[in-house]
Amino acid sequence: MEINTADFEQPGLYLLFPEGKRIVLTRERIKRFAHTFECSLDQIPLEIRSAVAFHACEVCPERGRLIFCHALPATLAFFDELNGFKSYDRVSAVYRGAGCELVCVPDTTMQEALQFVVILSLMFYCEIGKKYWKFFTGVHPLMDPAELINRVHLNIHWHCKGDGAKIEQVLQTFADEIACTCECQVKRLRLICKNDALLNAFVNTQAQIECLALTKGALLNHILGEATVSAN
């Protein structure tokens, strides 16, 4: 797969298809869509707007004050372009970070590539997820799931300064709250669309975060043990 960096100047995710089509997912597009979305809520059927799942999660600090979940526009911004794709559809993906970072995956599935949308919605728009942004430092959306879990785990370890009891407490709270927001987001999406790939991207992320809590100290000890061996 030949890559011309000039074709990927704006930070975001680029989905490339065999027939030459490409879909570009960026934060700028999300910002524009979010404004339009908030100004046109009356176009969404009343039965959807009044549904419990449409509103903030039960763990959201803004529950009862928000008209809709703030992570929803980030998820729906690319709906029209992504609608119709299945989880298992193959795609090439290129991720451009905020700096010079450029990651290319020549062959992946749509549900794996769309983890970009999930991470964006959680880190920058979800009222619960925003407080955990530092745990995603060094994470990019095309990262292998095992590597992503390791990175988040290490970030929590550094945040807690190695305090085992605090790490376990933070891990459990983080996993419980993020799993809850992912589950709620899936319920919202089912109210509005039938996008199999997008739905499964959230389900996969939820499973990865829950895996974090289950492994706890065992995974961390393994990572740190490997680091010690490498250093020697």
ZATORBA-455928 format. One record per residue: chain; residue number from 1; x, y, z of N, C-alpha, C in turn. Coordinates in pm, 1 decimal, always signed. Layout:
<rs>
unit_pos_nu_nv_nw_cau_cav_caw_cu_cv_cw
A_NUM_X_Y_Z_X_Y_Z_X_Y_Z
...
</rs>
This chain:
<rs>
unit_pos_nu_nv_nw_cau_cav_caw_cu_cv_cw
A_1_+85.2_-119.8_+0.0_+0.0_+0.0_+0.0_+88.9_+124.9_+0.0
A_2_+77.3_+207.2_-101.7_+157.7_+328.4_-112.4_+86.3_+444.5_-42.4
A_3_+164.0_+518.9_+38.6_+108.0_+629.7_+114.3_+178.7_+759.4_+76.7
A_4_+101.1_+858.0_+37.3_+152.7_+991.8_+13.0_+106.3_+1078.9_+129.0
A_5_+199.5_+1120.8_+214.2_+161.8_+1194.7_+334.9_+83.3_+1322.1_+304.0
A_6_+101.6_+1377.2_+186.2_+29.5_+1499.6_+148.8_-121.0_+1476.1_+137.7
A_7_-160.6_+1349.1_+123.6_-302.9_+1315.7_+112.3_-371.5_+1308.2_+248.7
A_8_-292.4_+1320.1_+355.8_-347.1_+1302.6_+490.7_-299.2_+1415.7_+581.9
A_9_-325.5_+1537.7_+541.5_-272.9_+1653.6_+613.6_-352.0_+1687.3_+739.4
A_10_-484.0_+1668.0_+735.0_-567.5_+1706.0_+848.7_-576.4_+1592.6_+950.1
A_11_-558.9_+1621.7_+1079.8_-571.1_+1516.6_+1181.8_-706.1_+1447.4_+1175.4
A_12_-703.8_+1315.4_+1179.3_-827.0_+1239.2_+1175.5_-803.3_+1099.9_+1120.7
A_13_-911.2_+1031.3_+1089.3_-903.5_+895.3_+1036.8_-949.1_+894.7_+891.6
A_14_-871.6_+827.7_+807.4_-902.7_+817.0_+664.8_-930.5_+670.1_+632.8
A_15_-1049.6_+642.8_+584.3_-1086.9_+507.0_+543.9_-1077.0_+497.8_+392.0
A_16_-997.4_+402.6_+345.0_-970.4_+390.0_+202.1_-1027.5_+258.3_+150.5
A_17_-1103.2_+266.1_+41.2_-1170.1_+148.8_-13.3_-1111.5_+112.6_-149.8
A_18_-1118.7_-16.3_-187.5_-1056.0_-64.3_-311.7_-1097.6_+11.8_-436.9
A_19_-1223.2_+56.1_-442.6_-1271.4_+123.5_-563.9_-1228.1_+270.1_-571.7
A_20_-1146.6_+313.8_-475.4_-1096.1_+450.3_-478.2_-1170.4_+545.4_-386.8
A_21_-1284.8_+502.8_-333.5_-1361.3_+587.5_-241.7_-1285.3_+604.2_-111.2
A_22_-1299.1_+721.0_-48.5_-1241.4_+739.3_+83.2_-1333.9_+822.7_+170.9
A_23_-1336.1_+791.2_+298.4_-1416.4_+862.3_+397.0_-1320.5_+923.2_+498.0
A_24_-1336.7_+1052.7_+522.8_-1247.6_+1123.1_+614.4_-1325.7_+1161.8_+740.0
A_25_-1278.6_+1117.0_+855.3_-1343.2_+1143.6_+983.2_-1253.4_+1236.2_+1065.5
A_26_-1298.3_+1357.3_+1093.6_-1215.5_+1453.6_+1166.2_-1296.2_+1522.0_+1277.5
A_27_-1224.9_+1579.7_+1374.3_-1289.7_+1652.0_+1483.7_-1357.8_+1779.2_+1432.6
A_28_-1300.8_+1839.3_+1329.1_-1361.6_+1960.5_+1273.7_-1501.8_+1932.3_+1222.1
A_29_-1517.5_+1818.2_+1157.7_-1650.2_+1780.6_+1106.4_-1746.7_+1755.4_+1221.6
A_30_-1695.2_+1697.7_+1329.9_-1779.4_+1672.8_+1446.5_-1828.8_+1804.4_+1505.8
A_31_-1738.9_+1902.8_+1516.2_-1777.4_+2034.1_+1570.8_-1889.9_+2096.9_+1488.3
A_32_-1874.4_+2092.0_+1356.7_-1976.9_+2150.9_+1270.3_-2109.5_+2076.8_+1284.2
A_33_-2101.2_+1944.5_+1287.8_-2222.6_+1863.6_+1298.2_-2291.9_+1886.5_+1432.4
A_34_-2213.9_+1896.8_+1541.0_-2270.9_+1914.1_+1674.6_-2355.0_+2041.1_+1681.8
A_35_-2307.0_+2147.7_+1620.6_-2382.6_+2274.0_+1619.3_-2513.1_+2258.3_+1542.6
A_36_-2505.1_+2195.5_+1425.9_-2624.5_+2173.3_+1343.7_-2723.7_+2082.3_+1414.9
A_37_-2670.6_+1978.1_+1480.4_-2753.0_+1880.5_+1550.9_-2834.2_+1947.6_+1661.5
A_38_-2767.2_+2031.8_+1740.1_-2834.2_+2097.9_+1852.9_-2940.8_+2195.5_+1804.7
A_39_-2918.9_+2254.2_+1688.9_-3014.3_+2352.3_+1635.4_-3133.6_+2287.2_+1564.6
A_40_-3125.3_+2157.6_+1543.1_-3233.2_+2090.8_+1467.2_-3288.3_+1968.9_+1540.4
A_41_-3288.1_+1974.0_+1673.2_-3339.6_+1861.6_+1751.9_-3486.9_+1833.4_+1724.4
A_42_-3560.8_+1938.8_+1686.7_-3703.7_+1920.0_+1662.6_-3731.7_+1832.8_+1540.2
A_43_-3627.6_+1807.9_+1459.1_-3644.1_+1721.4_+1342.8_-3636.1_+1572.6_+1379.1
A_44_-3588.9_+1545.8_+1501.1_-3581.7_+1407.1_+1548.6_-3717.8_+1370.5_+1605.9
A_45_-3775.6_+1257.6_+1564.8_-3908.5_+1218.0_+1612.7_-3920.6_+1224.0_+1765.6
A_46_-4035.2_+1269.5_+1812.5_-4057.9_+1288.1_+1956.1_-4037.3_+1158.6_+2034.1
A_47_-4079.0_+1044.6_+1976.3_-4065.7_+918.2_+2049.5_-3919.4_+882.2_+2073.9
A_48_-3829.9_+929.7_+1986.2_-3686.9_+905.9_+2006.4_-3631.5_+1004.3_+2108.8
A_49_-3667.2_+1132.9_+2094.4_-3618.1_+1236.3_+2186.7_-3662.8_+1209.6_+2329.8
A_50_-3778.8_+1148.9_+2346.7_-3832.6_+1124.9_+2481.4_-3786.1_+991.6_+2539.2
A_51_-3720.9_+908.4_+2459.2_-3673.7_+778.4_+2507.1_-3564.4_+797.4_+2612.4
A_52_-3563.8_+712.0_+2712.5_-3465.6_+718.7_+2821.1_-3323.9_+711.9_+2765.8
A_53_-3301.7_+626.0_+2667.8_-3167.6_+604.0_+2613.2_-3112.3_+726.1_+2541.5
A_54_-3199.6_+817.0_+2497.9_-3154.9_+934.5_+2423.3_-3084.8_+1035.5_+2514.8
A_55_-3115.9_+1030.5_+2641.8_-3065.1_+1128.9_+2736.4_-2936.8_+1081.2_+2804.3
A_56_-2886.9_+1161.1_+2896.6_-2758.5_+1131.2_+2960.9_-2763.3_+999.1_+3038.4
A_57_-2646.1_+935.3_+3050.0_-2635.2_+808.5_+3123.8_-2663.2_+831.4_+3271.9
A_58_-2689.9_+723.4_+3342.9_-2718.9_+734.7_+3486.2_-2597.0_+778.6_+3566.8
A_59_-2475.1_+761.5_+3511.4_-2354.4_+803.4_+3582.8_-2308.9_+943.5_+3541.0
A_60_-2377.5_+1005.7_+3447.1_-2336.9_+1136.5_+3394.6_-2360.6_+1247.0_+3498.1
A_61_-2259.4_+1331.3_+3522.8_-2277.3_+1441.0_+3618.8_-2378.1_+1545.9_+3571.9
A_62_-2409.2_+1545.9_+3441.6_-2503.9_+1642.6_+3385.5_-2643.8_+1582.6_+3367.2
A_63_-2664.5_+1464.0_+3420.0_-2794.7_+1397.8_+3405.2_-2905.4_+1485.7_+3465.4
A_64_-3011.8_+1504.0_+3390.5_-3121.8_+1587.3_+3436.4_-3113.8_+1729.6_+3384.3
A_65_-2993.7_+1769.2_+3336.8_-2976.9_+1904.7_+3284.2_-2957.1_+1906.5_+3132.7
A_66_-2901.9_+1797.6_+3078.0_-2876.6_+1792.9_+2934.1_-3002.0_+1753.6_+2856.7
A_67_-3019.8_+1813.8_+2740.5_-3130.8_+1776.0_+2653.0_-3098.3_+1643.6_+2583.6
A_68_-2971.5_+1624.3_+2552.6_-2926.9_+1500.1_+2489.9_-2783.7_+1472.4_+2533.5
A_69_-2739.6_+1350.0_+2516.3_-2602.4_+1311.9_+2551.7_-2503.7_+1386.3_+2460.7
A_70_-2400.8_+1448.9_+2519.7_-2305.4_+1526.9_+2441.0_-2217.6_+1441.0_+2350.6
A_71_-2209.9_+1312.0_+2378.8_-2128.6_+1223.5_+2294.7_-2202.6_+1180.9_+2168.3
A_72_-2332.1_+1204.6_+2165.0_-2412.3_+1158.8_+2052.2_-2374.1_+1223.3_+1918.8
A_73_-2354.9_+1356.9_+1911.7_-2315.7_+1416.8_+1782.9_-2184.2_+1362.2_+1728.8
A_74_-2089.5_+1332.4_+1818.1_-1961.1_+1277.5_+1773.6_-1980.3_+1142.2_+1706.7
A_75_-2080.9_+1071.3_+1750.1_-2109.3_+938.8_+1694.3_-2186.8_+948.3_+1563.9
A_76_-2276.9_+1044.4_+1556.2_-2365.9_+1054.0_+1439.6_-2310.5_+1139.9_+1325.6
A_77_-2201.6_+1211.3_+1351.5_-2149.1_+1305.2_+1251.5_-2119.3_+1239.8_+1117.0
A_78_-2083.5_+1112.4_+1119.8_-2044.4_+1043.4_+996.7_-2144.3_+933.8_+957.9
A_79_-2262.8_+940.7_+1020.3_-2359.2_+832.2_+1001.7_-2396.1_+808.2_+855.5
A_80_-2426.5_+914.4_+782.6_-2470.5_+899.5_+643.2_-2367.4_+826.0_+558.4
A_81_-2239.3_+858.4_+580.2_-2133.3_+795.3_+501.0_-2105.7_+651.7_+545.3
A_82_-2126.1_+625.6_+674.8_-2092.6_+492.8_+727.7_-2210.2_+396.2_+721.6
A_83_-2328.6_+448.9_+700.6_-2447.3_+364.8_+698.9_-2438.8_+259.4_+587.9
A_84_-2470.5_+138.0_+621.8_-2469.1_+30.6_+522.6_-2348.0_-60.6_+531.6
A_85_-2241.6_-14.5_+598.0_-2123.9_-99.4_+612.2_-2145.4_-202.0_+722.7
A_86_-2093.6_-320.7_+700.3_-2100.2_-426.8_+800.2_-1970.5_-430.6_+881.1
A_87_-1978.8_-488.5_+999.4_-1862.4_-496.7_+1087.0_-1742.9_-561.6_+1019.6
A_88_-1770.2_-665.6_+939.1_-1662.5_-745.7_+881.4_-1611.6_-691.0_+747.2
A_89_-1670.9_-583.8_+695.2_-1623.0_-525.1_+569.6_-1477.7_-483.2_+584.4
A_90_-1396.8_-512.5_+481.6_-1254.1_-481.8_+487.9_-1227.4_-339.0_+439.2
A_91_-1127.8_-275.8_+499.9_-1093.6_-139.0_+465.1_-947.3_-113.2_+501.7
A_92_-884.3_-20.9_+430.5_-752.5_+26.8_+470.1_-774.2_+154.7_+549.5
A_93_-693.1_+175.3_+652.4_-713.0_+291.3_+738.8_-581.4_+363.3_+764.6
A_94_-589.2_+495.4_+762.1_-472.8_+579.3_+793.9_-516.3_+679.3_+899.9
A_95_-438.6_+685.9_+1007.6_-469.1_+779.7_+1115.0_-361.7_+886.6_+1122.1
A_96_-403.7_+1012.5_+1117.4_-312.3_+1125.1_+1133.0_-335.5_+1186.7_+1270.7
A_97_-231.9_+1184.4_+1355.2_-242.9_+1242.9_+1487.8_-233.3_+1394.3_+1483.1
A_98_-241.9_+1456.9_+1599.7_-237.3_+1602.4_+1606.5_-100.6_+1656.7_+1565.0
A_99_+4.9_+1576.2_+1584.0_+138.4_+1618.4_+1544.1_+176.4_+1556.0_+1411.1
A_100_+293.4_+1492.2_+1409.5_+341.8_+1429.2_+1285.6_+309.4_+1280.7_+1280.2
A_101_+240.2_+1231.5_+1383.1_+210.5_+1088.3_+1389.6_+122.9_+1044.7_+1271.3
A_102_+166.2_+939.0_+1205.1_+90.1_+882.8_+1093.7_+94.3_+731.3_+1106.5
A_103_-21.6_+671.2_+1122.7_-32.4_+526.8_+1140.5_-114.4_+469.2_+1026.3
A_104_-62.6_+365.2_+965.0_-132.0_+302.6_+852.5_-157.7_+156.0_+880.6
A_105_-280.8_+112.3_+858.8_-316.8_-29.5_+869.1_-373.7_-69.8_+733.6
A_106_-297.4_-145.3_+653.8_-339.4_-177.8_+516.1_-468.0_-257.3_+505.5
A_107_-497.2_-339.7_+607.8_-615.6_-424.9_+598.6_-674.3_-446.7_+737.6
A_108_-794.5_-395.6_+759.4_-862.0_-412.9_+887.1_-1012.1_-421.0_+861.8
A_109_-1090.2_-435.0_+967.5_-1235.8_-438.7_+952.4_-1293.1_-301.3_+987.3
A_110_-1414.0_-275.7_+942.1_-1479.1_-148.7_+971.0_-1498.2_-129.6_+1121.3
A_111_-1536.7_-235.0_+1191.9_-1560.9_-218.8_+1334.6_-1432.9_-186.1_+1410.5
A_112_-1319.5_-237.4_+1362.8_-1192.0_-205.0_+1426.3_-1149.4_-62.0_+1393.6
A_113_-1166.4_-21.7_+1268.5_-1129.2_+113.3_+1227.2_-1215.9_+218.8_+1297.0
A_114_-1342.8_+187.2_+1319.8_-1434.6_+285.4_+1377.9_-1416.2_+303.4_+1528.2
A_115_-1317.2_+235.0_+1583.9_-1281.3_+260.8_+1723.0_-1239.7_+407.4_+1738.5
A_116_-1195.6_+468.2_+1628.4_-1162.1_+611.4_+1626.6_-1280.5_+694.4_+1674.9
A_117_-1398.6_+665.3_+1623.0_-1518.3_+740.1_+1659.5_-1550.3_+719.6_+1807.2
A_118_-1533.2_+596.7_+1854.3_-1561.7_+564.3_+1993.8_-1469.2_+641.9_+2086.7
A_119_-1338.1_+636.2_+2059.1_-1241.2_+703.7_+2145.0_-1263.3_+854.9_+2144.1
A_120_-1290.4_+910.7_+2027.5_-1318.1_+1054.5_+2018.8_-1439.3_+1093.2_+2103.2
A_121_-1546.7_+1017.5_+2089.9_-1669.6_+1051.6_+2161.4_-1650.3_+1039.3_+2312.0
A_122_-1570.5_+940.3_+2355.2_-1546.8_+920.6_+2497.9_-1452.2_+1025.0_+2555.2
A_123_-1342.1_+1053.0_+2486.5_-1237.6_+1140.3_+2538.9_-1273.9_+1288.1_+2536.6
A_124_-1347.5_+1332.0_+2435.5_-1367.6_+1475.4_+2416.4_-1511.9_+1523.1_+2430.6
A_125_-1609.2_+1431.0_+2433.6_-1747.8_+1474.8_+2434.1_-1829.7_+1417.4_+2549.4
A_126_-1806.7_+1293.3_+2585.3_-1877.3_+1230.5_+2697.7_-1838.0_+1300.4_+2828.0
A_127_-1936.3_+1340.9_+2908.8_-1908.0_+1413.4_+3032.9_-1832.6_+1326.6_+3133.9
A_128_-1853.7_+1197.2_+3129.9_-1778.4_+1105.5_+3216.7_-1641.5_+1077.7_+3156.7
A_129_-1638.4_+1047.2_+3028.3_-1512.9_+1010.1_+2962.7_-1408.6_+1119.8_+2964.9
A_130_-1452.0_+1247.9_+2959.8_-1357.8_+1360.1_+2954.6_-1265.1_+1363.2_+3075.8
A_131_-1312.6_+1316.1_+3191.0_-1227.1_+1321.3_+3309.4_-1118.8_+1213.1_+3307.4
A_132_-1129.9_+1119.5_+3211.4_-1031.0_+1012.1_+3200.5_-938.0_+1028.1_+3080.4
A_133_-938.1_+1145.4_+3017.4_-861.1_+1164.3_+2893.0_-714.3_+1128.4_+2911.9
A_134_-657.7_+1157.6_+3029.8_-514.8_+1132.5_+3051.4_-481.1_+983.6_+3046.0
A_135_-579.9_+897.9_+3071.9_-554.6_+753.6_+3066.7_-537.2_+704.7_+2922.9
A_136_-577.5_+787.5_+2826.2_-565.0_+750.3_+2684.8_-441.8_+813.0_+2619.7
A_137_-353.6_+871.6_+2700.3_-230.4_+929.4_+2646.7_-148.3_+821.2_+2576.1
A_138_-106.7_+849.9_+2453.5_-27.5_+752.4_+2378.9_-110.1_+647.9_+2305.2
A_139_-243.2_+658.1_+2317.6_-333.1_+563.1_+2250.9_-376.5_+622.0_+2116.5
A_140_-373.0_+542.4_+2012.6_-431.7_+583.7_+1885.8_-538.6_+481.9_+1845.2
A_141_-636.3_+521.9_+1768.3_-753.1_+436.7_+1742.9_-728.5_+312.1_+1659.7
A_142_-612.2_+299.9_+1596.4_-584.2_+179.4_+1517.8_-494.9_+82.5_+1594.6
A_143_-477.7_+109.1_+1721.2_-392.0_+27.5_+1806.0_-452.1_-111.6_+1827.2
A_144_-365.9_-212.6_+1831.1_-411.0_-347.7_+1862.6_-478.0_-347.1_+2000.6
A_145_-591.3_-417.5_+2018.1_-663.7_-413.8_+2146.0_-576.7_-447.1_+2266.9
A_146_-489.7_-548.2_+2254.3_-403.5_-585.7_+2367.1_-306.2_-472.8_+2400.5
A_147_-253.4_-408.7_+2297.7_-160.9_-297.1_+2318.3_-233.1_-178.1_+2380.7
A_148_-356.7_-153.1_+2336.9_-435.9_-43.6_+2392.6_-459.6_-65.4_+2541.8
A_149_-496.8_-187.3_+2578.9_-520.5_-219.1_+2719.7_-393.8_-198.8_+2801.4
A_150_-279.1_-244.0_+2746.8_-152.0_-227.4_+2817.5_-119.9_-80.1_+2839.8
A_151_-141.1_+1.4_+2736.6_-108.8_+143.3_+2745.6_-196.0_+213.2_+2850.3
A_152_-326.3_+187.5_+2845.8_-417.0_+248.9_+2943.0_-380.1_+205.8_+3084.8
A_153_-347.8_+77.6_+3098.2_-311.2_+23.3_+3230.4_-187.0_+93.1_+3284.5
A_154_-87.0_+110.9_+3200.5_+35.1_+179.2_+3242.4_+8.3_+325.2_+3277.3
A_155_-76.6_+390.5_+3199.5_-110.5_+529.9_+3227.7_-176.1_+544.1_+3364.9
A_156_-261.7_+448.8_+3399.2_-325.6_+450.0_+3530.8_-221.4_+424.8_+3640.3
A_157_-127.5_+334.8_+3613.3_-19.1_+304.6_+3707.0_+62.0_+431.7_+3737.2
A_158_+96.8_+505.4_+3633.5_+174.7_+628.3_+3650.9_+91.2_+735.6_+3721.2
A_159_-38.2_+743.5_+3685.7_-127.2_+842.0_+3748.0_-138.1_+817.4_+3898.5
A_160_-139.6_+692.2_+3938.3_-153.2_+655.1_+4080.2_-17.6_+640.1_+4149.6
A_161_+89.9_+669.1_+4076.0_+226.9_+662.3_+4130.0_+259.8_+526.1_+4190.0
A_162_+206.3_+422.2_+4126.8_+239.6_+286.4_+4166.8_+168.0_+235.0_+4290.1
A_163_+77.7_+312.0_+4345.6_+3.5_+270.4_+4465.6_-96.6_+161.4_+4427.1
A_164_-68.3_+37.6_+4466.5_-149.1_-77.2_+4425.5_-296.5_-64.7_+4458.6
A_165_-327.1_-22.6_+4583.1_-467.3_-11.1_+4624.6_-539.7_+96.1_+4543.8
A_166_-471.2_+207.8_+4520.0_-532.8_+316.6_+4443.7_-552.5_+275.5_+4299.1
A_167_-453.0_+203.9_+4241.8_-464.0_+156.6_+4103.3_-587.7_+69.2_+4087.2
A_168_-607.4_-23.6_+4180.5_-722.1_-114.9_+4171.8_-853.1_-38.8_+4180.9
A_169_-858.1_+60.1_+4271.6_-979.8_+138.8_+4287.8_-1011.0_+221.1_+4161.9
A_170_-908.1_+288.1_+4108.2_-925.7_+370.4_+3989.0_-964.2_+284.1_+3869.1
A_171_-896.9_+169.9_+3854.4_-927.3_+78.2_+3744.4_-1073.6_+36.1_+3746.4
A_172_-1123.5_+0.1_+3865.1_-1260.1_-49.5_+3875.2_-1361.7_+60.0_+3844.5
A_173_-1338.1_+180.1_+3899.6_-1429.9_+292.1_+3874.4_-1429.0_+330.9_+3726.9
A_174_-1308.2_+341.0_+3672.3_-1292.3_+374.2_+3530.1_-1364.7_+273.8_+3442.4
A_175_-1341.4_+145.1_+3467.4_-1403.5_+39.7_+3386.4_-1555.3_+42.0_+3398.9
A_176_-1606.2_+57.6_+3520.9_-1751.4_+57.8_+3543.2_-1817.7_+174.4_+3469.7
A_177_-1758.1_+294.1_+3479.9_-1820.5_+412.9_+3421.5_-1810.6_+414.5_+3269.4
A_178_-1694.5_+375.1_+3216.6_-1679.4_+373.6_+3070.6_-1764.9_+263.5_+3008.4
A_179_-1771.1_+148.9_+3075.0_-1856.2_+40.0_+3025.0_-2002.2_+85.6_+3021.4
A_180_-2043.5_+160.1_+3124.2_-2180.8_+211.0_+3130.7_-2207.9_+307.0_+3014.9
A_181_-2113.7_+399.7_+2988.4_-2135.1_+496.9_+2880.7_-2137.1_+429.1_+2743.9
A_182_-2051.7_+328.8_+2725.2_-2051.7_+255.5_+2597.5_-2183.7_+182.6_+2576.6
A_183_-2233.0_+119.7_+2683.1_-2359.6_+46.4_+2674.0_-2475.1_+141.5_+2642.9
A_184_-2473.9_+259.0_+2707.8_-2579.2_+358.0_+2682.5_-2571.8_+410.9_+2539.3
A_185_-2449.5_+429.5_+2490.3_-2433.5_+480.8_+2354.2_-2487.6_+381.9_+2251.3
A_186_-2466.0_+254.8_+2276.6_-2519.6_+151.8_+2187.2_-2672.8_+157.7_+2185.0
A_187_-2733.2_+176.9_+2301.2_-2879.7_+186.7_+2309.3_-2930.1_+309.0_+2231.8
A_188_-2855.2_+420.5_+2240.8_-2894.2_+541.3_+2166.3_-2886.8_+517.3_+2016.9
A_189_-2777.3_+454.7_+1975.4_-2758.8_+429.3_+1832.9_-2870.3_+340.8_+1778.0
A_190_-2913.5_+245.6_+1856.5_-3019.4_+155.0_+1811.3_-3152.6_+227.5_+1795.1
A_191_-3167.9_+340.8_+1865.1_-3289.3_+420.9_+1847.4_-3291.7_+488.9_+1711.4
A_192_-3171.7_+523.3_+1662.7_-3160.3_+608.6_+1544.9_-3117.2_+535.7_+1419.1
A_193_-3029.8_+436.6_+1433.7_-2973.7_+372.6_+1314.7_-2951.0_+223.3_+1337.0
A_194_-2916.3_+155.8_+1230.6_-2886.9_+12.5_+1234.4_-2744.6_-13.4_+1184.1
A_195_-2655.2_+80.7_+1212.0_-2518.2_+69.1_+1163.0_-2443.2_-37.3_+1242.0
A_196_-2431.0_-153.5_+1182.3_-2369.9_-268.4_+1247.6_-2225.4_-241.6_+1288.1
A_197_-2148.1_-179.0_+1200.0_-2006.2_-155.5_+1226.0_-1985.8_-59.1_+1342.2
A_198_-2063.6_+48.0_+1345.9_-2051.3_+148.4_+1451.4_-2095.7_+91.9_+1586.2
A_199_-2204.2_+17.6_+1585.7_-2252.3_-44.8_+1709.4_-2146.3_-137.5_+1768.4
A_200_-2088.3_-221.6_+1683.2_-1990.3_-318.0_+1731.4_-1859.5_-253.4_+1773.5
A_201_-1828.1_-136.3_+1717.9_-1708.5_-63.5_+1761.2_-1722.5_-24.5_+1908.5
A_202_-1841.9_+16.9_+1949.0_-1866.3_+50.6_+2089.8_-1864.9_-74.1_+2177.3
A_203_-1925.0_-181.4_+2128.5_-1927.3_-306.5_+2204.5_-1785.1_-356.8_+2227.2
A_204_-1700.7_-349.4_+2125.1_-1561.8_-394.6_+2137.1_-1484.2_-311.4_+2238.4
A_205_-1502.5_-179.0_+2234.2_-1433.3_-91.7_+2328.8_-1477.9_-120.2_+2471.2
A_206_-1607.4_-142.1_+2488.6_-1659.8_-176.7_+2620.7_-1594.7_-305.2_+2671.5
A_207_-1581.1_-403.9_+2584.9_-1520.0_-531.8_+2624.2_-1373.1_-513.4_+2663.5
A_208_-1302.0_-427.4_+2589.6_-1160.9_-403.0_+2620.2_-1144.7_-336.6_+2756.6
A_209_-1230.7_-238.9_+2786.4_-1222.7_-169.2_+2914.7_-1259.6_-263.8_+3029.0
A_210_-1359.7_-349.0_+3007.7_-1397.5_-445.2_+3110.7_-1285.4_-545.4_+3134.7
A_211_-1213.5_-579.1_+3029.5_-1097.9_-669.1_+3041.3_-990.8_-606.9_+3129.9
A_212_-974.7_-475.7_+3120.4_-879.7_-402.8_+3204.9_-907.1_-430.0_+3352.1
A_213_-1033.3_-416.4_+3391.5_-1070.3_-433.6_+3531.4_-1052.2_-578.0_+3577.0
A_214_-1078.7_-672.3_+3487.5_-1067.7_-813.8_+3523.6_-922.6_-856.5_+3546.8
A_215_-832.4_-804.0_+3464.2_-691.7_-845.4_+3474.0_-620.4_-778.7_+3591.6
A_216_-656.1_-655.4_+3619.5_-602.0_-578.8_+3731.6_-451.5_-596.2_+3747.6
A_217_-409.0_-634.2_+3868.8_-266.5_-641.0_+3899.4_-189.2_-741.8_+3817.9
A_218_-254.0_-849.2_+3775.9_-183.4_-954.2_+3701.7_-126.1_-899.5_+3571.4
A_219_-206.0_-822.2_+3498.5_-159.8_-765.5_+3372.3_-49.0_-663.7_+3396.7
A_220_-69.2_-579.0_+3496.7_+30.1_-475.8_+3525.4_+163.6_-536.9_+3565.2
A_221_+160.2_-638.3_+3649.6_+284.0_-705.4_+3690.9_+354.3_-768.6_+3571.5
A_222_+275.7_-822.2_+3479.0_+333.9_-882.9_+3358.0_+402.6_-777.1_+3272.4
A_223_+336.7_-661.3_+3255.9_+393.9_-553.7_+3173.5_+523.2_-502.8_+3236.5
A_224_+517.9_-475.6_+3367.9_+634.9_-423.0_+3435.6_+747.2_-525.4_+3441.6
A_225_+707.5_-653.2_+3450.5_+807.4_-760.6_+3450.5_+881.0_-766.2_+3318.3
A_226_+807.4_-752.4_+3206.4_+868.7_-751.9_+3074.2_+961.3_-631.6_+3058.7
A_227_+920.7_-517.2_+3114.5_+1003.4_-396.6_+3106.2_+1134.2_-414.5_+3181.9
A_228_+1126.1_-481.9_+3295.9_+1245.5_-506.4_+3377.4_+1342.0_-597.4_+3305.6
A_229_+1287.7_-703.6_+3243.3_+1371.0_-797.8_+3169.2_+1439.5_-728.1_+3053.9
A_230_+1363.1_-641.8_+2981.9_+1419.7_-569.0_+2866.9_+1532.2_-475.7_+2910.8
A_231_+1512.2_-413.2_+3028.3_+1613.0_-317.9_+3078.2_+1743.5_-388.4_+3115.8
A_232_+1728.6_-513.7_+3160.6_+1848.3_-590.9_+3197.8_+1915.4_-653.3_+3075.5
</rs>
